[in-house]
Amino acid sequence: MTKMHLDIEGMSCGHCVKAVRDALAGVEGVEVRDVSIGSADIAVDERRAPRDRILDAIADAGYQATVDSAA
């Protein structure tokens, strides 16, 4: 599993946090560690959850995300 930190634009409340958490939880191969306003920390099995699929899931929830770091 690869640790990944995402910067997420457009989040402003608890509903946004829940929407992003739910979107990430729906991606097979993603383990959600923490979601807060403006960011998320996840662990990813990149064979099952390519980066594009993760970013698309967040976009489908109405937010724009970028990968800040991956270790």
N, CA, C and O atoms as a printed pandas DataFrame, in Angstrom:
     atom_number atom_name residue_name chain_id  residue_number  x_coord  y_coord  z_coord
0              1         N          MET        A               1    0.845   -1.173    0.000
1              2        CA          MET        A               1    0.000    0.000    0.000
2              3         C          MET        A               1    0.899    1.246    0.000
3              4         O          MET        A               1    1.893    1.324    0.722
4              5         N          THR        A               2    0.517    2.192   -0.819
5              6        CA          THR        A               2    1.213    3.462   -0.917
6              7         C          THR        A               2    0.416    4.520   -0.173
7              8         O          THR        A               2   -0.791    4.649   -0.379
8              9         N          LYS        A               3    1.083    5.277    0.691
9             10        CA          LYS        A               3    0.416    6.381    1.376
10            11         C          LYS        A               3    0.330    7.560    0.421
11            12         O          LYS        A               3    1.275    7.838   -0.318
12            13         N          MET        A               4   -0.803    8.252    0.436
13            14        CA          MET        A               4   -1.011    9.369   -0.476
14            15         C          MET        A               4   -1.732   10.495    0.263
15            16         O          MET        A               4   -2.690   10.253    0.996
16            17         N          HIS        A               5   -1.263   11.731    0.062
17            18        CA          HIS        A               5   -1.927   12.917    0.613
18            19         C          HIS        A               5   -2.519   13.694   -0.555
19            20         O          HIS        A               5   -1.825   14.000   -1.525
20            21         N          LEU        A               6   -3.797   14.006   -0.455
21            22        CA          LEU        A               6   -4.496   14.739   -1.505
22            23         C          LEU        A               6   -4.877   16.125   -1.014
23            24         O          LEU        A               6   -5.358   16.279    0.109
24            25         N          ASP        A               7   -4.663   17.136   -1.854
25            26        CA          ASP        A               7   -5.203   18.470   -1.618
26            27         C          ASP        A               7   -6.503   18.542   -2.393
27            28         O          ASP        A               7   -6.547   18.184   -3.570
28            29         N          ILE        A               8   -7.563   19.002   -1.742
29            30        CA          ILE        A               8   -8.892   18.990   -2.355
30            31         C          ILE        A               8   -9.505   20.379   -2.273
31            32         O          ILE        A               8   -9.634   20.950   -1.190
32            33         N          GLU        A               9   -9.882   20.917   -3.431
33            34        CA          GLU        A               9  -10.486   22.246   -3.510
34            35         C          GLU        A               9  -12.003   22.146   -3.469
35            36         O          GLU        A               9  -12.592   21.182   -3.958
36            37         N          GLY        A              10  -12.625   23.162   -2.876
37            38        CA          GLY        A              10  -14.075   23.264   -2.891
38            39         C          GLY        A              10  -14.771   22.734   -1.652
39            40         O          GLY        A              10  -15.996   22.807   -1.554
40            41         N          MET        A              11  -14.010   22.200   -0.703
41            42        CA          MET        A              11  -14.617   21.678    0.523
42            43         C          MET        A              11  -14.788   22.812    1.529
43            44         O          MET        A              11  -13.889   23.634    1.704
44            45         N          SER        A              12  -15.960   22.854    2.197
45            46        CA          SER        A              12  -16.180   23.940    3.151
46            47         C          SER        A              12  -16.926   23.522    4.421
47            48         O          SER        A              12  -17.123   24.344    5.316
48            49         N          CYS        A              13  -17.344   22.252    4.511
49            50        CA          CYS        A              13  -18.173   21.866    5.660
50            51         C          CYS        A              13  -18.101   20.357    5.895
51            52         O          CYS        A              13  -17.450   19.621    5.154
52            53         N          GLY        A              14  -18.783   19.928    6.936
53            54        CA          GLY        A              14  -18.823   18.510    7.269
54            55         C          GLY        A              14  -19.457   17.661    6.184
55            56         O          GLY        A              14  -19.056   16.517    5.973
56            57         N          HIS        A              15  -20.447   18.217    5.493
57            58        CA          HIS        A              15  -21.072   17.485    4.385
58            59         C          HIS        A              15  -20.042   17.203    3.291
59            60         O          HIS        A              15  -20.028   16.118    2.709
60            61         N          CYS        A              16  -19.186   18.178    3.016
61            62        CA          CYS        A              16  -18.134   17.995    2.008
62            63         C          CYS        A              16  -17.179   16.877    2.426
63            64         O          CYS        A              16  -16.792   16.041    1.609
64            65         N          VAL        A              17  -16.809   16.871    3.698
65            66        CA          VAL        A              17  -15.914   15.833    4.218
66            67         C          VAL        A              17  -16.550   14.460    4.031
67            68         O          VAL        A              17  -15.885   13.526    3.582
68            69         N          LYS        A              18  -17.825   14.330    4.369
69            70        CA          LYS        A              18  -18.520   13.053    4.211
70            71         C          LYS        A              18  -18.606   12.645    2.748
71            72         O          LYS        A              18  -18.417   11.472    2.424
72            73         N          ALA        A              19  -18.888   13.596    1.859
73            74        CA          ALA        A              19  -18.998   13.285    0.433
74            75         C          ALA        A              19  -17.669   12.769   -0.115
75            76         O          ALA        A              19  -17.646   11.810   -0.886
76            77         N          VAL        A              20  -16.570   13.397    0.278
77            78        CA          VAL        A              20  -15.250   12.957   -0.193
78            79         C          VAL        A              20  -14.899   11.607    0.426
79            80         O          VAL        A              20  -14.395   10.723   -0.266
80            81         N          ARG        A              21  -15.160   11.442    1.716
81            82        CA          ARG        A              21  -14.877   10.159    2.381
82            83         C          ARG        A              21  -15.642    9.024    1.691
83            84         O          ARG        A              21  -15.081    7.962    1.423
84            85         N          ASP        A              22  -16.925    9.260    1.409
85            86        CA          ASP        A              22  -17.741    8.242    0.747
86            87         C          ASP        A              22  -17.232    7.947   -0.662
87            88         O          ASP        A              22  -17.210    6.792   -1.087
88            89         N          ALA        A              23  -16.822    8.990   -1.388
89            90        CA          ALA        A              23  -16.305    8.804   -2.749
90            91         C          ALA        A              23  -15.035    7.959   -2.723
91            92         O          ALA        A              23  -14.877    7.046   -3.533
92            93         N          LEU        A              24  -14.136    8.261   -1.796
93            94        CA          LEU        A              24  -12.889    7.504   -1.693
94            95         C          LEU        A              24  -13.147    6.070   -1.232
95            96         O          LEU        A              24  -12.522    5.134   -1.731
96            97         N          ALA        A              25  -14.053    5.901   -0.294
97            98        CA          ALA        A              25  -14.368    4.562    0.216
98            99         C          ALA        A              25  -14.972    3.680   -0.871
99           100         O          ALA        A              25  -14.903    2.454   -0.786
100          101         N          GLY        A              26  -15.557    4.291   -1.880
101          102        CA          GLY        A              26  -16.159    3.538   -2.972
102          103         C          GLY        A              26  -15.178    3.066   -4.027
103          104         O          GLY        A              26  -15.558    2.351   -4.955
104          105         N          VAL        A              27  -13.911    3.461   -3.893
105          106        CA          VAL        A              27  -12.891    3.045   -4.860
106          107         C          VAL        A              27  -12.187    1.806   -4.313
107          108         O          VAL        A              27  -11.551    1.855   -3.261
108          109         N          GLU        A              28  -12.307    0.702   -5.034
109          110        CA          GLU        A              28  -11.649   -0.537   -4.617
110          111         C          GLU        A              28  -10.141   -0.330   -4.597
111          112         O          GLU        A              28   -9.562    0.187   -5.552
112          113         N          GLY        A              29   -9.511   -0.737   -3.498
113          114        CA          GLY        A              29   -8.067   -0.594   -3.374
114          115         C          GLY        A              29   -7.648    0.648   -2.605
115          116         O          GLY        A              29   -6.454    0.901   -2.444
116          117         N          VAL        A              30   -8.626    1.434   -2.124
117          118        CA          VAL        A              30   -8.331    2.636   -1.337
118          119         C          VAL        A              30   -8.754    2.410    0.107
119          120         O          VAL        A              30   -9.874    1.977    0.374
120          121         N          GLU        A              31   -7.859    2.704    1.029
121          122        CA          GLU        A              31   -8.153    2.680    2.459
122          123         C          GLU        A              31   -8.097    4.128    2.945
123          124         O          GLU        A              31   -7.043    4.763    2.894
124          125         N          VAL        A              32   -9.223    4.645    3.413
125          126        CA          VAL        A              32   -9.299    6.035    3.861
126          127         C          VAL        A              32   -8.720    6.136    5.266
127          128         O          VAL        A              32   -9.193    5.471    6.188
128          129         N          ARG        A              33   -7.701    6.965    5.424
129          130        CA          ARG        A              33   -7.083    7.174    6.735
130          131         C          ARG        A              33   -7.682    8.394    7.423
131          132         O          ARG        A              33   -8.047    8.323    8.597
132          133         N          ASP        A              34   -7.790    9.528    6.698
133          134        CA          ASP        A              34   -8.322   10.756    7.280
134          135         C          ASP        A              34   -8.811   11.666    6.163
135          136         O          ASP        A              34   -8.172   11.781    5.117
136          137         N          VAL        A              35   -9.945   12.309    6.393
137          138        CA          VAL        A              35  -10.456   13.328    5.479
138          139         C          VAL        A              35  -10.831   14.531    6.325
139          140         O          VAL        A              35  -11.563   14.408    7.307
140          141         N          SER        A              36  -10.326   15.695    5.939
141          142        CA          SER        A              36  -10.700   16.935    6.605
142          143         C          SER        A              36  -10.925   17.979    5.521
143          144         O          SER        A              36  -10.650   17.731    4.347
144          145         N          ILE        A              37  -11.422   19.135    5.910
145          146        CA          ILE        A              37  -11.698   20.170    4.917
146          147         C          ILE        A              37  -10.397   20.520    4.198
147          148         O          ILE        A              37   -9.448   21.005    4.814
148          149         N          GLY        A              38  -10.366   20.273    2.903
149          150        CA          GLY        A              38   -9.217   20.624    2.071
150          151         C          GLY        A              38   -8.197   19.538    1.829
151          152         O          GLY        A              38   -7.268   19.737    1.046
152          153         N          SER        A              39   -8.341   18.382    2.484
153          154        CA          SER        A              39   -7.326   17.347    2.273
154          155         C          SER        A              39   -7.827   15.966    2.671
155          156         O          SER        A              39   -8.839   15.813    3.356
156          157         N          ALA        A              40   -7.079   14.969    2.213
157          158        CA          ALA        A              40   -7.359   13.581    2.582
158          159         C          ALA        A              40   -6.051   12.807    2.612
159          160         O          ALA        A              40   -5.155   13.043    1.802
160          161         N          ASP        A              41   -5.956   11.890    3.547
161          162        CA          ASP        A              41   -4.836   10.958    3.625
162          163         C          ASP        A              41   -5.402    9.564    3.412
163          164         O          ASP        A              41   -6.335    9.142    4.096
164          165         N          ILE        A              42   -4.817    8.854    2.447
165          166        CA          ILE        A              42   -5.303    7.528    2.094
166          167         C          ILE        A              42   -4.127    6.583    1.910
167          168         O          ILE        A              42   -2.984    7.013    1.756
168          169         N          ALA        A              43   -4.422    5.299    1.928
169          170        CA          ALA        A              43   -3.459    4.267    1.550
170          171         C          ALA        A              43   -4.038    3.592    0.310
171          172         O          ALA        A              43   -5.232    3.299    0.248
172          173         N          VAL        A              44   -3.180    3.352   -0.668
173          174        CA          VAL        A              44   -3.654    2.913   -1.976
174          175         C          VAL        A              44   -2.891    1.686   -2.456
175          176         O          VAL        A              44   -1.664    1.630   -2.377
176          177         N          ASP        A              45   -3.631    0.713   -2.950
177          178        CA          ASP        A              45   -3.054   -0.394   -3.708
178          179         C          ASP        A              45   -3.136    0.046   -5.166
179          180         O          ASP        A              45   -4.180   -0.104   -5.801
180          181         N          GLU        A              46   -2.043    0.588   -5.701
181          182        CA          GLU        A              46   -2.073    1.228   -7.021
182          183         C          GLU        A              46   -2.350    0.242   -8.163
183          184         O          GLU        A              46   -2.677    0.666   -9.271
184          185         N          ARG        A              47   -2.226   -1.049   -7.912
185          186        CA          ARG        A              47   -2.601   -2.025   -8.944
186          187         C          ARG        A              47   -4.113   -2.089   -9.089
187          188         O          ARG        A              47   -4.630   -2.313  -10.183
188          189         N          ARG        A              48   -4.824   -1.892   -7.971
189          190        CA          ARG        A              48   -6.290   -1.952   -7.993
190          191         C          ARG        A              48   -6.936   -0.577   -8.098
191          192         O          ARG        A              48   -8.079   -0.466   -8.542
192          193         N          ALA        A              49   -6.225    0.465   -7.698
193          194        CA          ALA        A              49   -6.796    1.818   -7.680
194          195         C          ALA        A              49   -5.813    2.809   -8.292
195          196         O          ALA        A              49   -5.076    3.481   -7.570
196          197         N          PRO        A              50   -5.798    2.904   -9.625
197          198        CA          PRO        A              50   -4.912    3.877  -10.268
198          199         C          PRO        A              50   -5.253    5.301   -9.825
199          200         O          PRO        A              50   -6.396    5.600   -9.479
200          201         N          ARG        A              51   -4.263    6.155   -9.841
201          202        CA          ARG        A              51   -4.418    7.546   -9.420
202          203         C          ARG        A              51   -5.583    8.238  -10.119
203          204         O          ARG        A              51   -6.353    8.957   -9.482
204          205         N          ASP        A              52   -5.713    8.025  -11.421
205          206        CA          ASP        A              52   -6.796    8.666  -12.179
206          207         C          ASP        A              52   -8.167    8.258  -11.653
207          208         O          ASP        A              52   -9.080    9.082  -11.608
208          209         N          ARG        A              53   -8.321    7.014  -11.261
209          210        CA          ARG        A              53   -9.611    6.538  -10.741
210          211         C          ARG        A              53   -9.948    7.246   -9.422
211          212         O          ARG        A              53  -11.106    7.579   -9.170
212          213         N          ILE        A              54   -8.943    7.469   -8.597
213          214        CA          ILE        A              54   -9.146    8.160   -7.321
214          215         C          ILE        A              54   -9.558    9.611   -7.563
215          216         O          ILE        A              54  -10.521   10.096   -6.969
216          217         N          LEU        A              55   -8.828   10.296   -8.434
217          218        CA          LEU        A              55   -9.137   11.700   -8.725
218          219         C          LEU        A              55  -10.495   11.835   -9.400
219          220         O          LEU        A              55  -11.223   12.794   -9.143
220          221         N          ASP        A              56  -10.839   10.885  -10.260
221          222        CA          ASP        A              56  -12.157   10.904  -10.918
222          223         C          ASP        A              56  -13.288   10.718   -9.905
223          224         O          ASP        A              56  -14.334   11.354  -10.029
224          225         N          ALA        A              57  -13.092    9.863   -8.915
225          226        CA          ALA        A              57  -14.126    9.641   -7.898
226          227         C          ALA        A              57  -14.386   10.923   -7.112
227          228         O          ALA        A              57  -15.531   11.243   -6.793
228          229         N          ILE        A              58  -13.326   11.645   -6.806
229          230        CA          ILE        A              58  -13.488   12.912   -6.086
230          231         C          ILE        A              58  -14.155   13.943   -6.986
231          232         O          ILE        A              58  -15.010   14.702   -6.530
232          233         N          ALA        A              59  -13.774   13.976   -8.254
233          234        CA          ALA        A              59  -14.404   14.902   -9.205
234          235         C          ALA        A              59  -15.888   14.596   -9.357
235          236         O          ALA        A              59  -16.707   15.511   -9.444
236          237         N          ASP        A              60  -16.237   13.320   -9.391
237          238        CA          ASP        A              60  -17.649   12.928   -9.496
238          239         C          ASP        A              60  -18.452   13.396   -8.278
239          240         O          ASP        A              60  -19.661   13.610   -8.372
240          241         N          ALA        A              61  -17.776   13.554   -7.139
241          242        CA          ALA        A              61  -18.438   14.053   -5.929
242          243         C          ALA        A              61  -18.530   15.580   -5.930
243          244         O          ALA        A              61  -19.176   16.166   -5.062
244          245         N          GLY        A              62  -17.880   16.224   -6.912
245          246        CA          GLY        A              62  -17.989   17.673   -7.051
246          247         C          GLY        A              62  -16.794   18.476   -6.584
247          248         O          GLY        A              62  -16.902   19.686   -6.385
248          249         N          TYR        A              63  -15.650   17.820   -6.406
249          250        CA          TYR        A              63  -14.460   18.504   -5.891
250          251         C          TYR        A              63  -13.268   18.231   -6.806
251          252         O          TYR        A              63  -13.254   17.255   -7.556
252          253         N          GLN        A              64  -12.269   19.113   -6.730
253          254        CA          GLN        A              64  -11.064   18.934   -7.537
254          255         C          GLN        A              64   -9.911   18.576   -6.608
255          256         O          GLN        A              64   -9.657   19.267   -5.622
256          257         N          ALA        A              65   -9.226   17.501   -6.930
257          258        CA          ALA        A              65   -8.134   17.034   -6.078
258          259         C          ALA        A              65   -6.838   16.937   -6.861
259          260         O          ALA        A              65   -6.832   16.684   -8.065
260          261         N          THR        A              66   -5.742   17.145   -6.147
261          262        CA          THR        A              66   -4.408   16.915   -6.686
262          263         C          THR        A              66   -3.637   16.088   -5.661
263          264         O          THR        A              66   -3.891   16.171   -4.460
264          265         N          VAL        A              67   -2.700   15.298   -6.150
265          266        CA          VAL        A              67   -1.862   14.503   -5.257
266          267         C          VAL        A              67   -0.731   15.397   -4.774
267          268         O          VAL        A              67    0.081   15.877   -5.565
268          269         N          ASP        A              68   -0.689   15.614   -3.460
269          270        CA          ASP        A              68    0.355   16.445   -2.865
270          271         C          ASP        A              68    1.613   15.618   -2.643
271          272         O          ASP        A              68    2.727   16.098   -2.855
272          273         N          SER        A              69    1.431   14.381   -2.217
273          274        CA          SER        A              69    2.590   13.517   -2.009
274          275         C          SER        A              69    2.163   12.062   -2.018
275          276         O          SER        A              69    1.041   11.709   -1.655
276          277         N          ALA        A              70    3.086   11.248   -2.441
277          278        CA          ALA        A              70    2.889    9.799   -2.402
278          279         C          ALA        A              70    4.193    9.198   -1.915
279          280         O          ALA        A              70    5.269    9.581   -2.373
280          281         N          ALA        A              71    4.099    8.260   -0.990
281          282        CA          ALA        A              71    5.312    7.650   -0.442
282          283         C          ALA        A              71    5.279    6.156   -0.652
283          284         O          ALA        A              71    6.213    5.457   -0.260
